Amino acid sequence: MPTYEYECLKCRRVFEIRQRISEPALKVCDVCGGEVRRLLSAAPFILKGEGWYVTDYPSESRKQALQSEKSSSEKSSSSDKPADKPADKPADKPAAKGSDGTTTASAPAPPPAKSD
């Protein structure tokens, strides 16, 4: 059953009433007898967590698949790392080729000589 919010135009009281959709809107304030109007209010709709349709109420098979994915990713991430990984050295890298096919050094070129 939806909750509707009303405001009394005479006493300015704002209140909520749970009504069926099929019921007519209230017309009179129950406190002062003044005219009331229905207010528009935001719907209480809240999304939480990692996702809306993926993680909400997962089936048993989905829970088992997520659990196996987590355990396999933890095992593979620990086995993929070598124990002592050497640091990349600039000397180990091959020289880059320029657009004309020649190899270029990784150091910057010296500035051109000035002509007087």
C-alpha positions as CSV (number, residue, x, y, z in Angstrom):
1,M,0.0,0.0,0.0
2,P,1.5,3.4,-1.0
3,T,2.1,6.2,1.4
4,Y,0.9,9.6,0.3
5,E,2.0,13.0,1.7
6,Y,-0.5,15.8,2.3
7,E,-0.2,19.4,3.4
8,C,-3.0,21.4,5.1
9,L,-3.5,24.8,3.5
10,K,-4.9,26.3,6.7
11,C,-2.6,25.1,9.5
12,R,0.4,24.2,7.2
13,R,0.7,20.7,8.8
14,V,2.4,18.1,6.6
15,F,1.5,14.5,7.2
16,E,1.6,11.1,5.6
17,I,-1.2,8.6,5.1
18,R,-1.1,5.0,3.8
19,Q,-3.9,4.6,1.3
20,R,-4.9,2.2,-1.4
21,I,-4.4,3.5,-4.9
22,S,-8.1,3.0,-5.5
23,E,-9.1,5.3,-2.5
24,P,-9.9,8.9,-3.2
25,A,-7.5,11.6,-2.1
26,L,-8.1,13.3,1.3
27,K,-9.9,16.7,1.1
28,V,-10.1,17.8,4.7
29,C,-7.5,18.1,7.5
30,D,-8.4,15.9,10.4
31,V,-6.9,18.4,12.9
32,C,-8.3,21.8,11.9
33,G,-10.8,21.0,9.2
34,G,-8.9,23.0,6.5
35,E,-8.5,22.0,2.9
36,V,-5.5,19.6,2.1
37,R,-3.6,18.9,-1.0
38,R,-1.5,15.9,-2.0
39,L,2.2,16.5,-2.3
40,L,4.6,14.9,-4.7
41,S,7.5,13.2,-2.9
42,A,10.5,11.2,-4.0
43,A,10.1,7.4,-3.9
44,P,12.2,5.6,-1.4
45,F,14.4,3.8,-3.9
46,I,17.9,2.9,-2.7
47,L,20.6,0.9,-4.5
48,K,23.4,-0.5,-2.5
49,G,26.3,-2.9,-3.0
50,E,28.3,-3.8,-6.0
51,G,25.5,-4.1,-8.5
52,W,21.8,-4.0,-9.0
53,Y,20.8,-7.1,-11.0
54,V,23.9,-9.2,-10.7
55,T,24.2,-9.4,-6.9
56,D,20.7,-9.0,-5.7
57,Y,19.2,-12.3,-4.6
58,P,21.6,-14.6,-6.5
59,S,20.7,-18.2,-7.0
60,E,22.7,-21.0,-5.3
61,S,24.5,-21.8,-8.6
62,R,25.5,-18.1,-8.9
63,K,26.8,-18.1,-5.4
64,Q,28.9,-21.2,-6.0
65,A,30.2,-19.8,-9.3
66,L,31.3,-16.5,-7.6
67,Q,33.0,-18.5,-4.8
68,S,34.9,-20.6,-7.3
69,E,35.9,-17.5,-9.3
70,K,37.3,-15.9,-6.1
71,S,39.3,-19.0,-5.0
72,S,40.7,-19.6,-8.5
73,S,41.7,-15.9,-8.9
74,E,43.5,-15.9,-5.5
75,K,45.4,-19.1,-6.4
76,S,46.4,-17.8,-9.9
77,S,47.5,-14.4,-8.6
78,S,49.8,-16.0,-6.0
79,S,51.3,-18.5,-8.5
80,D,51.8,-16.0,-11.3
81,K,54.2,-13.9,-9.3
82,P,57.8,-15.1,-9.5
83,A,59.7,-15.1,-6.2
84,D,62.6,-12.8,-7.2
85,K,61.6,-10.7,-10.1
86,P,64.6,-8.7,-11.5
87,A,63.9,-5.1,-12.2
88,D,63.7,-4.0,-15.9
89,K,67.0,-2.4,-16.9
90,P,67.1,0.1,-19.8
91,A,70.0,-1.9,-21.3
92,D,67.8,-5.0,-21.6
93,K,65.4,-3.2,-23.9
94,P,66.0,-3.2,-27.7
95,A,66.6,0.1,-29.4
96,A,63.5,1.6,-31.0
97,K,63.2,1.9,-34.7
98,G,62.4,5.2,-36.3
99,S,59.8,5.8,-39.0
100,D,62.5,5.5,-41.7
101,G,63.6,2.0,-40.4
102,T,66.8,3.2,-38.7
103,T,67.4,2.4,-35.0
104,T,67.6,5.3,-32.6
105,A,69.3,5.5,-29.3
106,S,67.2,6.1,-26.2
107,A,69.3,9.1,-25.2
108,P,68.1,12.5,-26.5
109,A,69.9,13.9,-29.5
110,P,72.3,16.7,-28.9
111,P,71.1,20.2,-29.9
112,P,72.1,21.4,-33.4
113,A,75.2,23.5,-33.7
114,K,74.6,27.2,-34.1
115,S,75.8,28.9,-37.3
116,D,76.9,32.5,-37.1
